[in-house]
Amino acid sequence: MPWSLIRVGRPVASQLVTSRAFSTSSRLDADFTHVVIGGGAVGLAIARELAAREGTSTLLIERHGSVGQETSSRNSEVIHAGLYYGYNTLKTDLCIKGRHMIYDLCEKQKIPYRNTKKWIVAQDEQQMGELEKVHKFATSLDVPTRFLSREEIHEREPDVRADAGVLESESTGIVDSHSFMAYLEGDFQELGGLGVFHTSVTRIEPIDNGHGGYRIYSKANSGQAGEDVIEAETLINSAGLGAISVSNMILPPERHRKPFYAKGSYFSYASSHPKPKTLLYPAPVPGLGGLGTHLTLDMNGRVRFGPDVEWVDDPTDLKPNPARLKDALDMIESYLPTVDRNAVDLDYCGIRPKLGKTSGTAGPTFADFYIKEEEGYKGFINLLGIESPGLTSSLAIGGMVREMLYKGKEGKSEEKGEQPKFEFHH
């Protein structure tokens, strides 16, 4: 049965119309089997995973003009090892699974990446105690970490100050996030998925007709009058910075949430010295919203620093704050004392969606990923607080959402064959 995009109050735009047959197992009155809201790395990974199922149709709705315009492209582009997120959490499970998957995909598809490794540096006994905890945790999960000798530290990175010691994460790396997302988008399209851009979701109604599903209203950002409306069997909210707003459109007032936003400033470095070859992170600080102002590298080997943590109310506030520079320089200098302070400058900012003023590491204020099929709303998968390590975890999150929707049901894709099973312990 063909579907079409129904426009309320004006003619249907021809570029948004296509035709695709549904499986006989689909609801006959649904326009799409799946609608995914949000075209960041996680939304793309989910949409690609769902589009791989035979006899289904998947629509991806993105409010920007192209994919990955928010958190997914304004981050450190680090492939995380899974060291900081505690036992029996989604962040740990998904980060470790996702790390293996992203390395495998990058290798097979020639997506630019590098296994740079990462050093976590300690300057005193208290910080060394934090490194011992990280090492013990990593060892219990078979995530490779090791303490370096003083000789190896000096030989490999002579400009690094680590008065108490260094713990090396051997499986940490970096990825060209734009190339990664471009591959996911291309594969999604090859699988028959459809993306609609410059389009904002305005309201959502559960369909009460005995079959379930969701009626999704949206508006083109061009300012034209009228709304589009489509119906979907399942709805996946992966809207990132806008995810809580979307969630509040569906759930009753007593289940509404308030969004929190952690702004992170990044800093460029214009000097050729020092020039480490390894990612450098300060020892984790319990209760901090992130992992401290660390040194990362891009695919060309250029040094950059960040992010710090600044709580803001406006998720569109991407203007670098000059007041952040001094504190960042002080932290950078603590582990890289020969840094040329005059060569460090404001670069860009990113915003992380948070469920509260929560920590980036395990502890009393730690917040896990929120990935659930909401009770009483069959087929509505809600993803909230998807911050770091969201990029690393994205492929595993796609697999998790597929399992949540289709657990126990047969589902093979002609393109990909049998999909791997995922076990989640949260």
C-alpha positions in Angstrom: 0.0 0.0 0.0 1.6 3.3 -0.9 2.0 6.1 1.5 2.1 9.9 1.1 2.9 12.8 3.3 -0.4 14.6 4.1 -0.1 18.3 4.4 -2.7 20.2 6.5 -3.7 23.6 5.1 -1.6 23.6 1.9 -0.7 21.3 -1.0 1.8 18.5 -0.5 5.4 19.4 -1.5 6.4 17.1 -4.3 9.9 16.5 -3.0 8.5 15.0 0.2 6.3 12.4 -1.7 7.4 8.9 -2.6 5.9 5.5 -2.7 6.8 2.2 -1.0 5.0 -1.0 -0.4 4.3 -2.1 3.1 4.7 -5.6 4.5 1.4 -7.4 5.0 2.2 -7.5 8.7 2.0 -3.7 8.9 -1.0 -1.8 10.0 -2.8 -0.9 6.7 -3.5 2.7 7.7 0.0 3.6 8.9 2.1 5.9 6.7 5.4 4.5 8.1 6.4 1.6 10.2 9.0 3.8 12.1 9.5 7.5 12.5 12.8 8.6 14.1 13.0 12.2 15.4 16.5 13.6 15.3 19.3 13.1 12.8 22.4 13.1 15.1 24.7 10.1 15.2 22.3 8.2 17.5 19.2 8.9 15.5 21.0 8.0 12.3 22.2 4.7 13.8 18.7 3.8 15.0 17.1 4.8 11.7 19.7 2.7 9.7 19.1 -0.3 12.0 15.3 -0.1 11.6 15.5 0.5 7.9 17.4 -2.8 7.5 14.3 -4.8 8.4 12.4 -6.3 5.6 8.9 -4.9 4.7 9.3 -1.8 6.8 9.4 1.9 6.1 11.5 4.4 8.1 11.3 8.2 8.1 13.9 10.4 9.8 12.8 13.9 10.7 15.5 16.5 11.3 15.0 20.2 12.1 18.3 21.3 10.6 19.2 21.3 7.0 21.6 18.3 7.3 22.5 15.6 9.8 24.6 16.0 12.9 24.4 19.7 13.4 24.2 19.8 17.2 25.9 17.6 19.8 27.1 15.0 17.4 29.4 17.5 15.5 30.4 19.7 18.4 32.3 17.3 20.6 35.8 15.8 21.0 35.2 13.0 18.4 36.7 10.6 20.9 36.0 6.8 20.7 35.7 6.2 24.4 36.8 3.0 26.2 34.0 3.0 28.8 36.0 3.7 31.9 33.9 6.2 33.9 30.3 5.1 34.0 30.1 2.5 36.7 28.8 -1.1 37.0 25.5 -2.2 35.4 24.8 1.0 33.5 23.7 1.6 30.0 26.5 4.0 29.4 29.1 1.3 30.3 27.4 -1.5 28.3 26.6 0.6 25.3 30.0 2.3 25.2 32.0 -0.9 25.3 29.8 -2.6 22.7 29.6 0.5 20.6 33.4 1.0 20.7 34.0 -2.5 19.1 31.3 -1.8 16.5 32.5 1.7 15.5 36.1 0.4 15.1 34.9 -2.5 13.0 32.7 -0.3 10.9 35.4 2.3 10.3 37.9 -0.4 9.3 35.5 -2.0 6.9 34.2 1.2 5.3 37.4 3.2 5.4 36.0 5.8 7.6 38.9 7.9 9.0 39.8 7.0 12.6 42.9 6.5 14.8 43.6 4.4 17.8 45.5 7.3 19.6 45.3 5.8 23.1 44.6 8.1 26.1 46.5 9.0 29.2 44.7 9.9 32.4 47.2 11.9 34.5 47.5 12.3 38.3 49.4 14.9 40.2 48.9 13.8 43.8 47.9 10.8 45.9 44.2 11.7 45.9 44.2 11.8 42.0 46.2 8.6 41.9 43.5 7.0 44.1 41.0 7.9 41.4 43.2 6.3 38.7 43.4 3.1 40.8 39.6 3.0 40.9 39.4 3.5 37.2 42.0 0.7 36.6 40.2 -1.7 38.9 36.9 -1.0 37.2 38.3 -1.4 33.7 40.1 -4.6 34.6 36.8 -6.1 35.9 35.3 -5.4 32.4 38.3 -6.6 30.4 38.8 -3.0 29.1 42.6 -2.7 28.7 44.3 -0.1 30.9 47.8 -0.1 32.4 50.0 2.1 34.6 53.1 3.5 32.9 56.6 3.7 34.3 58.3 7.0 34.8 60.7 6.2 32.0 58.0 5.4 29.5 56.1 8.6 30.4 59.2 10.7 29.7 60.2 8.8 26.6 56.8 9.0 24.9 55.5 12.4 26.0 58.3 14.4 27.6 56.2 17.6 27.9 53.5 15.9 30.1 53.5 16.6 33.8 52.2 13.6 35.8 53.7 13.9 39.3 51.9 10.9 40.7 51.4 8.7 37.6 49.7 7.9 34.3 47.0 5.3 33.5 46.9 4.5 29.8 43.6 3.5 28.1 44.8 1.4 25.2 41.5 1.2 23.3 40.6 5.0 23.2 40.8 6.7 19.8 39.3 9.3 17.6 36.9 9.2 14.6 36.0 11.7 11.9 32.4 12.1 13.1 31.3 13.9 10.0 32.5 11.0 7.8 30.9 8.5 10.2 27.6 10.2 10.1 27.8 10.6 6.3 28.2 6.9 6.0 25.3 6.1 8.3 23.1 8.5 6.3 24.1 7.0 3.0 23.5 3.5 4.2 20.1 4.5 5.6 19.1 5.8 2.2 20.5 2.7 0.4 18.2 0.7 2.7 15.2 2.7 1.5 15.0 5.1 4.4 13.7 8.7 3.9 15.0 11.8 5.5 13.1 15.0 5.8 15.1 18.1 6.8 14.4 21.7 7.8 11.3 20.3 9.6 10.3 20.7 13.2 7.9 18.4 15.1 5.1 20.6 16.6 2.8 18.1 18.3 2.3 14.3 18.7 -0.9 12.4 19.4 -1.2 8.7 20.3 -3.7 7.1 18.0 -6.6 5.6 20.0 -8.1 3.3 17.4 -7.4 -0.2 18.8 -4.2 -0.6 16.7 -2.0 2.0 18.4 0.6 4.2 16.7 1.3 7.9 16.6 0.1 10.9 14.7 3.0 13.3 14.2 2.5 16.9 13.2 5.4 18.9 11.8 6.2 22.2 10.2 8.7 23.3 7.6 11.2 25.8 9.0 10.6 28.0 5.9 7.7 29.7 7.7 5.0 28.5 5.3 1.6 28.1 6.8 0.1 24.8 7.6 1.3 21.5 9.1 2.3 18.1 7.8 0.8 15.1 9.5 1.9 11.5 9.2 1.0 8.3 11.1 3.6 5.8 12.3 3.4 2.4 14.1 6.4 3.2 16.2 8.0 6.5 17.2 11.6 6.9 18.4 12.5 10.2 20.1 16.2 10.7 19.5 16.0 14.5 19.3 19.0 15.2 21.5 18.8 18.8 22.8 15.1 18.8 21.9 14.3 15.3 23.2 12.7 16.4 26.5 10.5 18.8 24.6 9.3 16.0 22.3 8.8 13.7 25.3 6.6 16.3 26.9 4.4 16.5 23.8 3.4 12.8 24.4 3.6 12.0 28.1 1.0 13.4 30.6 2.0 16.5 32.7 2.9 14.4 35.7 5.6 12.7 33.6 7.0 15.9 32.1 10.7 16.7 32.6 12.8 19.9 32.7 15.8 20.0 30.3 19.2 20.9 31.5 22.1 21.9 29.2 25.8 21.7 29.8 27.7 24.1 27.5 31.3 23.0 26.8 33.8 25.4 25.3 36.6 24.1 23.1 40.0 25.9 22.6 42.3 25.9 19.6 46.1 25.7 19.9 48.2 27.7 17.4 51.7 26.6 18.5 53.7 23.6 17.2 55.1 22.9 20.6 54.3 21.0 22.7 52.6 18.6 20.4 51.6 15.4 22.2 50.6 12.3 20.2 48.3 10.9 22.8 45.0 12.2 24.2 45.5 13.7 27.7 42.9 13.8 30.4 43.2 15.0 34.0 42.2 12.6 36.7 38.4 12.4 37.1 36.9 14.8 39.5 33.8 13.3 41.4 30.7 15.4 40.7 32.0 17.3 37.7 29.6 17.6 34.8 32.2 16.4 32.4 35.7 14.8 32.3 37.7 18.0 32.7 39.4 20.2 30.1 41.4 17.6 28.2 43.7 17.6 25.2 42.4 15.8 22.1 43.6 15.6 18.5 41.8 15.8 15.2 42.5 13.5 12.3 45.2 15.8 11.1 47.0 15.7 14.4 46.1 19.2 15.4 45.8 19.8 19.2 42.6 21.2 20.7 41.4 21.4 24.3 38.1 21.0 26.0 35.3 20.9 26.8 34.8 22.6 30.2 31.4 22.7 31.8 29.1 25.7 32.0 25.4 25.3 32.9 23.2 27.3 30.5 19.5 27.7 30.0 19.6 28.3 26.2 20.6 25.2 24.1 21.3 27.5 21.1 23.9 29.5 23.1 26.9 28.5 21.1 29.0 31.7 21.5 32.3 31.0 23.2 32.6 32.8 26.5 36.0 34.6 27.0 35.6 34.3 30.8 36.1 30.5 30.4 39.6 30.8 29.0 41.7 31.5 32.2 40.3 28.5 34.1 40.8 26.3 31.1 44.4 27.4 30.8 45.1 26.7 34.5 43.8 23.2 34.1 45.7 22.6 30.9 48.9 23.9 32.4 48.5 21.4 35.3 49.3 18.5 33.0 51.1 20.3 30.2 53.2 23.0 31.9 55.1 24.0 28.8 51.9 25.0 26.9 52.1 28.4 25.3 49.2 30.2 26.9 49.2 32.9 24.3 48.6 30.2 21.6 45.4 28.9 23.2 42.2 30.7 22.1 38.5 30.2 22.0 37.3 27.9 19.2 33.8 26.6 19.3 31.1 25.4 21.8 28.9 22.3 22.1 25.9 21.7 24.3 25.2 18.4 26.1 21.6 17.4 26.9 21.4 16.6 30.6 18.7 15.1 32.9 19.8 17.4 35.7 23.0 19.0 37.0 24.6 15.6 36.9 28.1 14.2 36.8 30.0 12.8 33.8 31.4 10.0 36.0 30.0 7.3 38.3 29.0 8.6 41.7 26.1 10.2 43.7 25.2 12.7 40.9 25.8 10.3 38.0 22.9 10.1 35.4 22.7 7.1 33.0 21.3 7.2 29.5 17.5 7.1 29.6 16.4 4.6 26.9 12.9 3.2 27.5 9.7 2.1 25.8 7.4 4.4 27.9 4.9 2.6 30.0 1.4 2.9 28.5 2.8 4.1 25.2 3.5 1.0 23.1 6.0 1.6 20.4 7.2 4.9 21.8 11.0 4.6 22.5 12.2 7.6 24.5 15.9 8.5 24.5 16.9 11.3 26.9 20.2 12.6 28.3 22.1 11.1 25.4 25.4 12.9 25.9 28.9 11.4 26.1 29.6 8.6 25.3 26.7 8.9 22.8 28.9 9.0 19.7 30.8 5.9 20.7 27.7 4.1 21.8 25.6 5.1 18.7 25.7 1.8 16.8 25.0 -0.2 20.0 22.1 2.1 20.8 20.7 1.3 17.3 20.9 -2.4 18.1 19.3 -1.9 21.5 16.3 0.0 20.1 15.8 -2.7 17.4 15.8 -5.3 20.2 13.3 -3.4 22.2 10.9 -3.2 19.3 11.4 -6.6 17.9 12.6 -8.9 20.6 11.5 -12.5 20.0 10.3 -11.7 16.4 12.0 -12.8 13.3 13.7 -10.1 11.4 16.3 -10.4 8.7 17.5 -7.8 6.3 18.3 -8.9 2.8 21.3 -6.5 2.8 22.7 -7.5 6.2 21.5 -11.0 7.0 20.9 -12.1 10.6 21.5 -9.2 13.0 23.6 -9.8 16.2 21.8 -10.2 19.5 22.4 -7.7 22.3 22.3 -8.4 26.0 21.8 -5.3 28.2 22.1 -5.5 32.0 20.6 -2.2 33.2 
